[in-house]
Amino acid sequence: MSELAAFTIDRFLGQNAKHIALVARGESSWDITVPSYWREVVAVSLNLSDAYLRCDAFFLRAPDEKRDEAYALLLRKNARAHVWKFAVNDVGDVSLVCELPRAAIDLEELDTLFGSLITLVDDTYVPYMKIAFATALEKQVRDGGPGLDAPPWAGEWSNSGETPS
């Protein structure tokens, strides 16, 4: 297995360490977190094979309600996505997956890959939550909790006087 692709990934992660956190590194795998406005961070697993880089990012758990409508939203998003596609596991939890040909791995493509992930997560979070968890959200707001007018973690920043980078 050529070391150039792994070197390029390591270099990209090093250059972007302020925003992308390396959680674990294997021989041909990386576990990272990328920033998200709505989720704060998104966990991503990268696995490099002889043919491609496979990426898997957890999005949200299975819908509590309106499953068909929630999954239809994700399918519509798939039609417009760069390389990331929504997928569900056996219990209905939602992830984003992509496969990037090994030959396409360069710094610019990795920047596009993670930028498009962040955009897709942040653009999909609120509509998915409104469909998939409407009853729970209504109860949460009724009980004095946050709604969808600000990210769930925003109170931490507003209380600290800082802003997220």
N, C-alpha and C positions, 0 to 999 in steps of 0.2 A: 504494500500500500504506500503510495507516494506520501511524503511528509508535507508537501507544499500546501495542501488543503488544510491540514491541521495547523500548520504554522500560520496560515492566513487567518483562521478562526481565532487562534491565540492572540495574534497581533491586533485584530479588530477588538476583541474583548479588552485587551490591555489599553488600547487607545480610547475606549469608551467606558473605562472602569468607574468614572464618576457617576454614570447613569445605569450601567449594566453590571450587576453583581455576579461574580462567579461563586457559586455555592459549592460545587464539587467538580473535579476533573478526573476522567479516566483515560485510558489509552487512546480511545477514539470517541469519547463522549464528554459532554459538558452539561452541567445543570446550572442554570442561570436564572436571574430575575431581571425583568425589564420594567421600567416605570409605566404607570397607567394613571390617568386622571381619576377614573372611576374606581378602579380596583386597587390603587396605590402601587402594587406590583403584580406582575404576572409571572408565574413559574414556568420555565421552558426547559425541556430536555432536548439536547442535540445529540444525534448519533450518526457518526460518519462511517459509511460503508465503502466498498470498492467503487460503487456506482453513484451514490448520492449522499446528501446530508438530509437525514430525516429529522424533522422538528415536531415536537408535541407540546402544546401549551394548554393547561387546564383553564377553561372559561368559567363555567358555573355548573352547579348541580342540576339534576333533572327538574323540569317544571313541576310545581305543585298542582297546577291547574292549566287548562287550555293547552294541553300538550301539542295537539295538531297545529294550532295557531302559532305557538312558540317555535316549533320545528319548521313551520312554513317560513317564518321570518328568517331563520338561519339559512334555509335553502335559497331564498331570494338574495341574501347577502353573499352566498357562495358564487352566484352568477356574476358578481361584480368584483370579487376579491382578486388580489394580485396572484399570489401562490397559495395563501392560507385558505383552508377549507374547514368549515365546521363539521364535526363528526360526533356521534354519540356512542357510548359504550353500552354494555348489556343492561345496565340499570337506568340508562337515559341521561347520565351526566354528559355534559358538553365539553368538548375540547376543540382546539384548533390544530390542524395538522398540515404539514407541507413536506414536499420532497424537492430538494434543489439538486439538479445534476452536479456531480462533483466538479466537472469542468467549468461550471458557471460560478464557482465560489471565488469571489474576489471582494475587496473591501467595499466597493460601491454596492455590489449586490447584497452583501450582508447588511449594510446600512438600510437599503430598500426593504429587505426582508423584515427587519425588526421594526422599522418605521411603519410599514404596512400592518404589522401585527398590532402595534399600539393603536393605530387609527381604527382598525377593525374592532378591537375590543372596546374602545371608548365609544365608538359610534353605535355599537350594538347593545351595550350594557343596559341603558335605560329602557329602550323599547322591549328588550327581552324580559327585564324585571317587571315592567308594567303588565305584560301578558302573563308570564309564568308564575308570578307571585303577587298578584293584585290583592287578594284577600289578606295575605300576611302583611303586605305593606300598609294597607288601610288600618289594620289592627295596630301595627307598630306606631303609626302616626297618631292614631286615637289614644294610644297609651303614652304619648309624649316623646316618642322616638323620632329619629330623622326620617324624612321622606326621600324623594328623588330630586329635590331642588339643589342639593349639594352632595358631593361624594361622602360616603359613610365615615371616612377618616378626617374630614375637614375640621371637625371640632377640635382635634388635636392641634392643628395649625393655628386656628383662630385663638385658642387659649394660650399658645406659646408666643404669639406676636411675630412668628416667622412665616415664611411662605415656602411652599415646596419648590424644589429646583427643577 
